[in-house]
Amino acid sequence: MAPRSPQWVNTPVLMEALDRYEQQRLPRSMQLWVQAVLELDRPSTAPLRPHC
C-alpha cells in the first residue's frame, strides 16, 4: 500500500508537536512526521515559528 499524504492537519495538534519538536521531546516517529509535514531536510536549530 502506498503512503498517504495528509489531507488536513489539526492546528492545535501541529502546534503542540512543533513545541515538543523544538524541545526535542518527541518520539522518533513523531519527529519524522513533523519533518515530513513541514518538508524539512533535517532537524533545525532555528525556531520553526516565531514565539510571541
Predicted model as a PDB file, atoms N, CA, C, CB and O in Angstrom, pLDDT in the B-factor column:
MODEL        1                                                                  
ATOM      1  N   MET A   1       0.842  -1.166   0.000  1.00 63.00           N  
ATOM      2  CA  MET A   1       0.000   0.000   0.000  1.00 63.00           C  
ATOM      3  C   MET A   1       0.896   1.241   0.000  1.00 63.00           C  
ATOM      4  CB  MET A   1      -0.963  -0.008   1.219  1.00 63.00           C  
ATOM      5  O   MET A   1       1.862   1.312   0.761  1.00 63.00           O  
ATOM      6  N   ALA A   2       0.579   2.210  -0.847  1.00 67.00           N  
ATOM      7  CA  ALA A   2       1.366   3.431  -0.950  1.00 67.00           C  
ATOM      8  C   ALA A   2       1.080   4.351   0.233  1.00 67.00           C  
ATOM      9  CB  ALA A   2       1.070   4.153  -2.273  1.00 67.00           C  
ATOM     10  O   ALA A   2      -0.047   4.396   0.726  1.00 67.00           O  
ATOM     11  N   PRO A   3       2.101   5.089   0.694  1.00 71.00           N  
ATOM     12  CA  PRO A   3       1.860   6.026   1.791  1.00 71.00           C  
ATOM     13  C   PRO A   3       0.911   7.139   1.356  1.00 71.00           C  
ATOM     14  CB  PRO A   3       3.186   6.623   2.287  1.00 71.00           C  
ATOM     15  O   PRO A   3       0.922   7.579   0.207  1.00 71.00           O  
ATOM     16  N   ARG A   4       0.100   7.577   2.300  1.00 69.00           N  
ATOM     17  CA  ARG A   4      -0.855   8.641   2.004  1.00 69.00           C  
ATOM     18  C   ARG A   4      -0.308   9.963   2.520  1.00 69.00           C  
ATOM     19  CB  ARG A   4      -2.241   8.338   2.632  1.00 69.00           C  
ATOM     20  O   ARG A   4       0.336  10.012   3.569  1.00 69.00           O  
ATOM     21  N   SER A   5      -0.567  11.027   1.782  1.00 66.00           N  
ATOM     22  CA  SER A   5      -0.204  12.345   2.281  1.00 66.00           C  
ATOM     23  C   SER A   5      -1.388  12.907   3.058  1.00 66.00           C  
ATOM     24  CB  SER A   5       0.209  13.299   1.115  1.00 66.00           C  
ATOM     25  O   SER A   5      -2.540  12.605   2.745  1.00 66.00           O  
ATOM     26  N   PRO A   6      -1.107  13.725   4.073  1.00 63.00           N  
ATOM     27  CA  PRO A   6      -2.218  14.244   4.879  1.00 63.00           C  
ATOM     28  C   PRO A   6      -3.092  15.198   4.074  1.00 63.00           C  
ATOM     29  CB  PRO A   6      -1.685  14.956   6.124  1.00 63.00           C  
ATOM     30  O   PRO A   6      -2.590  16.006   3.294  1.00 63.00           O  
ATOM     31  N   GLN A   7      -4.388  15.097   4.267  1.00 70.00           N  
ATOM     32  CA  GLN A   7      -5.325  15.998   3.624  1.00 70.00           C  
ATOM     33  C   GLN A   7      -5.526  17.253   4.464  1.00 70.00           C  
ATOM     34  CB  GLN A   7      -6.661  15.297   3.385  1.00 70.00           C  
ATOM     35  O   GLN A   7      -5.781  18.332   3.928  1.00 70.00           O  
ATOM     36  N   TRP A   8      -5.410  17.110   5.780  1.00 75.00           N  
ATOM     37  CA  TRP A   8      -5.534  18.235   6.697  1.00 75.00           C  
ATOM     38  C   TRP A   8      -4.800  17.879   7.973  1.00 75.00           C  
ATOM     39  CB  TRP A   8      -7.029  18.582   6.984  1.00 75.00           C  
ATOM     40  O   TRP A   8      -4.567  16.706   8.265  1.00 75.00           O  
ATOM     41  N   VAL A   9      -4.441  18.892   8.724  1.00 78.00           N  
ATOM     42  CA  VAL A   9      -3.757  18.683   9.999  1.00 78.00           C  
ATOM     43  C   VAL A   9      -4.449  19.562  11.032  1.00 78.00           C  
ATOM     44  CB  VAL A   9      -2.215  19.015   9.898  1.00 78.00           C  
ATOM     45  O   VAL A   9      -4.696  20.743  10.788  1.00 78.00           O  
ATOM     46  N   ASN A  10      -4.755  18.987  12.171  1.00 86.00           N  
ATOM     47  CA  ASN A  10      -5.378  19.701  13.264  1.00 86.00           C  
ATOM     48  C   ASN A  10      -4.368  20.726  13.807  1.00 86.00           C  
ATOM     49  CB  ASN A  10      -5.850  18.711  14.384  1.00 86.00           C  
ATOM     50  O   ASN A  10      -3.302  20.342  14.288  1.00 86.00           O  
ATOM     51  N   THR A  11      -4.695  22.022  13.734  1.00 87.00           N  
ATOM     52  CA  THR A  11      -3.755  23.082  14.113  1.00 87.00           C  
ATOM     53  C   THR A  11      -3.256  22.956  15.549  1.00 87.00           C  
ATOM     54  CB  THR A  11      -4.407  24.429  13.930  1.00 87.00           C  
ATOM     55  O   THR A  11      -2.045  23.027  15.759  1.00 87.00           O  
ATOM     56  N   PRO A  12      -4.124  22.772  16.558  1.00 89.00           N  
ATOM     57  CA  PRO A  12      -3.590  22.640  17.924  1.00 89.00           C  
ATOM     58  C   PRO A  12      -2.630  21.457  18.078  1.00 89.00           C  
ATOM     59  CB  PRO A  12      -4.736  22.488  18.911  1.00 89.00           C  
ATOM     60  O   PRO A  12      -1.654  21.542  18.822  1.00 89.00           O  
ATOM     61  N   VAL A  13      -2.904  20.368  17.383  1.00 86.00           N  
ATOM     62  CA  VAL A  13      -2.018  19.199  17.452  1.00 86.00           C  
ATOM     63  C   VAL A  13      -0.671  19.529  16.821  1.00 86.00           C  
ATOM     64  CB  VAL A  13      -2.659  17.976  16.745  1.00 86.00           C  
ATOM     65  O   VAL A  13       0.376  19.184  17.368  1.00 86.00           O  
ATOM     66  N   LEU A  14      -0.698  20.198  15.669  1.00 86.00           N  
ATOM     67  CA  LEU A  14       0.548  20.570  14.999  1.00 86.00           C  
ATOM     68  C   LEU A  14       1.351  21.550  15.848  1.00 86.00           C  
ATOM     69  CB  LEU A  14       0.255  21.181  13.622  1.00 86.00           C  
ATOM     70  O   LEU A  14       2.572  21.418  15.938  1.00 86.00           O  
ATOM     71  N   MET A  15       0.707  22.515  16.464  1.00 88.00           N  
ATOM     72  CA  MET A  15       1.410  23.498  17.279  1.00 88.00           C  
ATOM     73  C   MET A  15       2.059  22.839  18.496  1.00 88.00           C  
ATOM     74  CB  MET A  15       0.447  24.603  17.727  1.00 88.00           C  
ATOM     75  O   MET A  15       3.188  23.172  18.855  1.00 88.00           O  
ATOM     76  N   GLU A  16       1.358  21.918  19.120  1.00 91.00           N  
ATOM     77  CA  GLU A  16       1.934  21.185  20.250  1.00 91.00           C  
ATOM     78  C   GLU A  16       3.116  20.333  19.783  1.00 91.00           C  
ATOM     79  CB  GLU A  16       0.861  20.294  20.925  1.00 91.00           C  
ATOM     80  O   GLU A  16       4.139  20.254  20.464  1.00 91.00           O  
ATOM     81  N   ALA A  17       2.970  19.702  18.629  1.00 90.00           N  
ATOM     82  CA  ALA A  17       4.068  18.893  18.088  1.00 90.00           C  
ATOM     83  C   ALA A  17       5.277  19.771  17.776  1.00 90.00           C  
ATOM     84  CB  ALA A  17       3.614  18.140  16.818  1.00 90.00           C  
ATOM     85  O   ALA A  17       6.412  19.356  18.007  1.00 90.00           O  
ATOM     86  N   LEU A  18       5.052  20.980  17.253  1.00 89.00           N  
ATOM     87  CA  LEU A  18       6.163  21.892  16.970  1.00 89.00           C  
ATOM     88  C   LEU A  18       6.886  22.289  18.255  1.00 89.00           C  
ATOM     89  CB  LEU A  18       5.654  23.146  16.242  1.00 89.00           C  
ATOM     90  O   LEU A  18       8.116  22.310  18.299  1.00 89.00           O  
ATOM     91  N   ASP A  19       6.122  22.603  19.293  1.00 90.00           N  
ATOM     92  CA  ASP A  19       6.741  22.945  20.572  1.00 90.00           C  
ATOM     93  C   ASP A  19       7.609  21.796  21.072  1.00 90.00           C  
ATOM     94  CB  ASP A  19       5.668  23.295  21.616  1.00 90.00           C  
ATOM     95  O   ASP A  19       8.759  22.004  21.459  1.00 90.00           O  
ATOM     96  N   ARG A  20       7.065  20.604  21.063  1.00 93.00           N  
ATOM     97  CA  ARG A  20       7.818  19.444  21.555  1.00 93.00           C  
ATOM     98  C   ARG A  20       8.986  19.102  20.632  1.00 93.00           C  
ATOM     99  CB  ARG A  20       6.892  18.230  21.693  1.00 93.00           C  
ATOM    100  O   ARG A  20      10.032  18.655  21.103  1.00 93.00           O  
ATOM    101  N   TYR A  21       8.824  19.306  19.334  1.00 90.00           N  
ATOM    102  CA  TYR A  21       9.899  19.064  18.370  1.00 90.00           C  
ATOM    103  C   TYR A  21      11.081  19.981  18.680  1.00 90.00           C  
ATOM    104  CB  TYR A  21       9.399  19.289  16.914  1.00 90.00           C  
ATOM    105  O   TYR A  21      12.229  19.538  18.712  1.00 90.00           O  
ATOM    106  N   GLU A  22      10.787  21.265  18.907  1.00 88.00           N  
ATOM    107  CA  GLU A  22      11.842  22.228  19.206  1.00 88.00           C  
ATOM    108  C   GLU A  22      12.522  21.912  20.538  1.00 88.00           C  
ATOM    109  CB  GLU A  22      11.272  23.647  19.231  1.00 88.00           C  
ATOM    110  O   GLU A  22      13.707  22.197  20.711  1.00 88.00           O  
ATOM    111  N   GLN A  23      11.787  21.333  21.468  1.00 89.00           N  
ATOM    112  CA  GLN A  23      12.341  20.968  22.771  1.00 89.00           C  
ATOM    113  C   GLN A  23      12.953  19.565  22.753  1.00 89.00           C  
ATOM    114  CB  GLN A  23      11.256  21.049  23.844  1.00 89.00           C  
ATOM    115  O   GLN A  23      13.459  19.094  23.771  1.00 89.00           O  
ATOM    116  N   GLN A  24      12.907  18.904  21.604  1.00 89.00           N  
ATOM    117  CA  GLN A  24      13.415  17.536  21.425  1.00 89.00           C  
ATOM    118  C   GLN A  24      12.752  16.566  22.392  1.00 89.00           C  
ATOM    119  CB  GLN A  24      14.936  17.501  21.616  1.00 89.00           C  
ATOM    120  O   GLN A  24      13.408  15.718  22.997  1.00 89.00           O  
ATOM    121  N   ARG A  25      11.425  16.711  22.526  1.00 94.00           N  
ATOM    122  CA  ARG A  25      10.648  15.859  23.423  1.00 94.00           C  
ATOM    123  C   ARG A  25       9.670  14.964  22.662  1.00 94.00           C  
ATOM    124  CB  ARG A  25       9.889  16.714  24.425  1.00 94.00           C  
ATOM    125  O   ARG A  25       8.693  14.489  23.240  1.00 94.00           O  
ATOM    126  N   LEU A  26       9.922  14.729  21.375  1.00 92.00           N  
ATOM    127  CA  LEU A  26       9.033  13.874  20.583  1.00 92.00           C  
ATOM    128  C   LEU A  26       9.681  12.525  20.341  1.00 92.00           C  
ATOM    129  CB  LEU A  26       8.679  14.543  19.242  1.00 92.00           C  
ATOM    130  O   LEU A  26      10.901  12.435  20.199  1.00 92.00           O  
ATOM    131  N   PRO A  27       8.876  11.478  20.292  1.00 94.00           N  
ATOM    132  CA  PRO A  27       9.416  10.184  19.861  1.00 94.00           C  
ATOM    133  C   PRO A  27       9.889  10.293  18.409  1.00 94.00           C  
ATOM    134  CB  PRO A  27       8.345   9.052  20.011  1.00 94.00           C  
ATOM    135  O   PRO A  27       9.443  11.164  17.662  1.00 94.00           O  
ATOM    136  N   ARG A  28      10.781   9.412  18.030  1.00 93.00           N  
ATOM    137  CA  ARG A  28      11.370   9.448  16.677  1.00 93.00           C  
ATOM    138  C   ARG A  28      10.304   9.448  15.583  1.00 93.00           C  
ATOM    139  CB  ARG A  28      12.305   8.252  16.478  1.00 93.00           C  
ATOM    140  O   ARG A  28      10.439  10.173  14.597  1.00 93.00           O  
ATOM    141  N   SER A  29       9.257   8.657  15.738  1.00 92.00           N  
ATOM    142  CA  SER A  29       8.217   8.580  14.704  1.00 92.00           C  
ATOM    143  C   SER A  29       7.517   9.925  14.535  1.00 92.00           C  
ATOM    144  CB  SER A  29       7.187   7.490  15.055  1.00 92.00           C  
ATOM    145  O   SER A  29       7.188  10.319  13.416  1.00 92.00           O  
ATOM    146  N   MET A  30       7.287  10.633  15.648  1.00 90.00           N  
ATOM    147  CA  MET A  30       6.658  11.952  15.560  1.00 90.00           C  
ATOM    148  C   MET A  30       7.618  12.994  15.008  1.00 90.00           C  
ATOM    149  CB  MET A  30       6.152  12.389  16.929  1.00 90.00           C  
ATOM    150  O   MET A  30       7.189  13.907  14.303  1.00 90.00           O  
ATOM    151  N   GLN A  31       8.912  12.880  15.312  1.00 90.00           N  
ATOM    152  CA  GLN A  31       9.897  13.784  14.714  1.00 90.00           C  
ATOM    153  C   GLN A  31       9.874  13.646  13.195  1.00 90.00           C  
ATOM    154  CB  GLN A  31      11.318  13.493  15.264  1.00 90.00           C  
ATOM    155  O   GLN A  31       9.890  14.642  12.472  1.00 90.00           O  
ATOM    156  N   LEU A  32       9.837  12.420  12.726  1.00 90.00           N  
ATOM    157  CA  LEU A  32       9.796  12.176  11.286  1.00 90.00           C  
ATOM    158  C   LEU A  32       8.507  12.704  10.676  1.00 90.00           C  
ATOM    159  CB  LEU A  32       9.940  10.684  10.994  1.00 90.00           C  
ATOM    160  O   LEU A  32       8.514  13.212   9.554  1.00 90.00           O  
ATOM    161  N   TRP A  33       7.399  12.591  11.403  1.00 86.00           N  
ATOM    162  CA  TRP A  33       6.117  13.115  10.919  1.00 86.00           C  
ATOM    163  C   TRP A  33       6.185  14.631  10.759  1.00 86.00           C  
ATOM    164  CB  TRP A  33       4.974  12.732  11.884  1.00 86.00           C  
ATOM    165  O   TRP A  33       5.766  15.165   9.732  1.00 86.00           O  
ATOM    166  N   VAL A  34       6.713  15.332  11.772  1.00 86.00           N  
ATOM    167  CA  VAL A  34       6.837  16.792  11.692  1.00 86.00           C  
ATOM    168  C   VAL A  34       7.737  17.173  10.523  1.00 86.00           C  
ATOM    169  CB  VAL A  34       7.397  17.373  13.018  1.00 86.00           C  
ATOM    170  O   VAL A  34       7.415  18.090   9.767  1.00 86.00           O  
ATOM    171  N   GLN A  35       8.851  16.484  10.369  1.00 87.00           N  
ATOM    172  CA  GLN A  35       9.759  16.773   9.264  1.00 87.00           C  
ATOM    173  C   GLN A  35       9.079  16.537   7.915  1.00 87.00           C  
ATOM    174  CB  GLN A  35      11.022  15.913   9.376  1.00 87.00           C  
ATOM    175  O   GLN A  35       9.296  17.297   6.971  1.00 87.00           O  
ATOM    176  N   ALA A  36       8.266  15.498   7.820  1.00 86.00           N  
ATOM    177  CA  ALA A  36       7.565  15.208   6.571  1.00 86.00           C  
ATOM    178  C   ALA A  36       6.474  16.244   6.283  1.00 86.00           C  
ATOM    179  CB  ALA A  36       6.953  13.807   6.625  1.00 86.00           C  
ATOM    180  O   ALA A  36       6.339  16.710   5.151  1.00 86.00           O  
ATOM    181  N   VAL A  37       5.699  16.601   7.309  1.00 83.00           N  
ATOM    182  CA  VAL A  37       4.619  17.570   7.123  1.00 83.00           C  
ATOM    183  C   VAL A  37       5.186  18.922   6.703  1.00 83.00           C  
ATOM    184  CB  VAL A  37       3.789  17.715   8.415  1.00 83.00           C  
ATOM    185  O   VAL A  37       4.632  19.585   5.827  1.00 83.00           O  
ATOM    186  N   LEU A  38       6.291  19.332   7.328  1.00 83.00           N  
ATOM    187  CA  LEU A  38       6.882  20.641   7.034  1.00 83.00           C  
ATOM    188  C   LEU A  38       7.943  20.576   5.937  1.00 83.00           C  
ATOM    189  CB  LEU A  38       7.491  21.223   8.292  1.00 83.00           C  
ATOM    190  O   LEU A  38       8.550  21.588   5.586  1.00 83.00           O  
ATOM    191  N   GLU A  39       8.159  19.378   5.404  1.00 85.00           N  
ATOM    192  CA  GLU A  39       9.138  19.154   4.339  1.00 85.00           C  
ATOM    193  C   GLU A  39      10.523  19.653   4.741  1.00 85.00           C  
ATOM    194  CB  GLU A  39       8.687  19.846   3.052  1.00 85.00           C  
ATOM    195  O   GLU A  39      11.184  20.360   3.980  1.00 85.00           O  
ATOM    196  N   LEU A  40      10.954  19.274   5.950  1.00 82.00           N  
ATOM    197  CA  LEU A  40      12.270  19.639   6.450  1.00 82.00           C  
ATOM    198  C   LEU A  40      13.278  18.589   6.006  1.00 82.00           C  
ATOM    199  CB  LEU A  40      12.261  19.780   7.995  1.00 82.00           C  
ATOM    200  O   LEU A  40      12.977  17.395   6.003  1.00 82.00           O  
ATOM    201  N   ASP A  41      14.475  19.034   5.632  1.00 80.00           N  
ATOM    202  CA  ASP A  41      15.528  18.106   5.240  1.00 80.00           C  
ATOM    203  C   ASP A  41      16.188  17.452   6.445  1.00 80.00           C  
ATOM    204  CB  ASP A  41      16.569  18.822   4.411  1.00 80.00           C  
ATOM    205  O   ASP A  41      16.543  16.274   6.408  1.00 80.00           O  
ATOM    206  N   ARG A  42      16.347  18.223   7.505  1.00 72.00           N  
ATOM    207  CA  ARG A  42      16.994  17.716   8.726  1.00 72.00           C  
ATOM    208  C   ARG A  42      16.529  18.556   9.903  1.00 72.00           C  
ATOM    209  CB  ARG A  42      18.556  17.748   8.603  1.00 72.00           C  
ATOM    210  O   ARG A  42      15.949  19.623   9.706  1.00 72.00           O  
ATOM    211  N   PRO A  43      16.770  18.100  11.110  1.00 66.00           N  
ATOM    212  CA  PRO A  43      16.377  18.898  12.276  1.00 66.00           C  
ATOM    213  C   PRO A  43      17.026  20.276  12.235  1.00 66.00           C  
ATOM    214  CB  PRO A  43      16.758  18.175  13.578  1.00 66.00           C  
ATOM    215  O   PRO A  43      18.205  20.412  11.907  1.00 66.00           O  
ATOM    216  N   SER A  44      16.260  21.272  12.563  1.00 62.00           N  
ATOM    217  CA  SER A  44      16.720  22.651  12.518  1.00 62.00           C  
ATOM    218  C   SER A  44      17.082  23.136  13.904  1.00 62.00           C  
ATOM    219  CB  SER A  44      15.659  23.554  11.905  1.00 62.00           C  
ATOM    220  O   SER A  44      16.449  22.755  14.888  1.00 62.00           O  
ATOM    221  N   THR A  45      18.107  23.982  13.984  1.00 67.00           N  
ATOM    222  CA  THR A  45      18.460  24.595  15.259  1.00 67.00           C  
ATOM    223  C   THR A  45      17.706  25.912  15.428  1.00 67.00           C  
ATOM    224  CB  THR A  45      19.987  24.826  15.352  1.00 67.00           C  
ATOM    225  O   THR A  45      17.582  26.416  16.544  1.00 67.00           O  
ATOM    226  N   ALA A  46      17.203  26.470  14.327  1.00 67.00           N  
ATOM    227  CA  ALA A  46      16.441  27.707  14.383  1.00 67.00           C  
ATOM    228  C   ALA A  46      14.995  27.373  14.742  1.00 67.00           C  
ATOM    229  CB  ALA A  46      16.520  28.477  13.031  1.00 67.00           C  
ATOM    230  O   ALA A  46      14.512  26.287  14.421  1.00 67.00           O  
ATOM    231  N   PRO A  47      14.300  28.301  15.408  1.00 71.00           N  
ATOM    232  CA  PRO A  47      12.885  28.053  15.732  1.00 71.00           C  
ATOM    233  C   PRO A  47      12.066  27.867  14.458  1.00 71.00           C  
ATOM    234  CB  PRO A  47      12.304  29.218  16.570  1.00 71.00           C  
ATOM    235  O   PRO A  47      12.325  28.519  13.447  1.00 71.00           O  
ATOM    236  N   LEU A  48      11.090  26.985  14.510  1.00 72.00           N  
ATOM    237  CA  LEU A  48      10.237  26.734  13.349  1.00 72.00           C  
ATOM    238  C   LEU A  48       9.138  27.770  13.204  1.00 72.00           C  
ATOM    239  CB  LEU A  48       9.626  25.360  13.443  1.00 72.00           C  
ATOM    240  O   LEU A  48       8.567  27.938  12.126  1.00 72.00           O  
ATOM    241  N   ARG A  49       8.843  28.465  14.297  1.00 71.00           N  
ATOM    242  CA  ARG A  49       7.824  29.519  14.247  1.00 71.00           C  
ATOM    243  C   ARG A  49       8.220  30.600  15.238  1.00 71.00           C  
ATOM    244  CB  ARG A  49       6.392  28.958  14.569  1.00 71.00           C  
ATOM    245  O   ARG A  49       8.862  30.319  16.250  1.00 71.00           O  
ATOM    246  N   PRO A  50       7.840  31.831  14.946  1.00 69.00           N  
ATOM    247  CA  PRO A  50       8.177  32.896  15.892  1.00 69.00           C  
ATOM    248  C   PRO A  50       7.396  32.736  17.196  1.00 69.00           C  
ATOM    249  CB  PRO A  50       7.894  34.276  15.271  1.00 69.00           C  
ATOM    250  O   PRO A  50       6.209  32.411  17.181  1.00 69.00           O  
ATOM    251  N   HIS A  51       8.059  32.962  18.298  1.00 65.00           N  
ATOM    252  CA  HIS A  51       7.404  32.884  19.610  1.00 65.00           C  
ATOM    253  C   HIS A  51       6.966  34.268  20.028  1.00 65.00           C  
ATOM    254  CB  HIS A  51       8.347  32.266  20.679  1.00 65.00           C  
ATOM    255  O   HIS A  51       7.717  35.234  19.892  1.00 65.00           O  
ATOM    256  N   CYS A  52       5.758  34.365  20.534  1.00 54.00           N  
ATOM    257  CA  CYS A  52       5.232  35.658  20.977  1.00 54.00           C  
ATOM    258  C   CYS A  52       5.652  35.966  22.381  1.00 54.00           C  
ATOM    259  CB  CYS A  52       3.726  35.688  20.880  1.00 54.00           C  
ATOM    260  O   CYS A  52       5.297  37.016  22.916  1.00 54.00           O  
TER     261      CYS A  52                                                      
ENDMDL                                                                          
END                                                                             
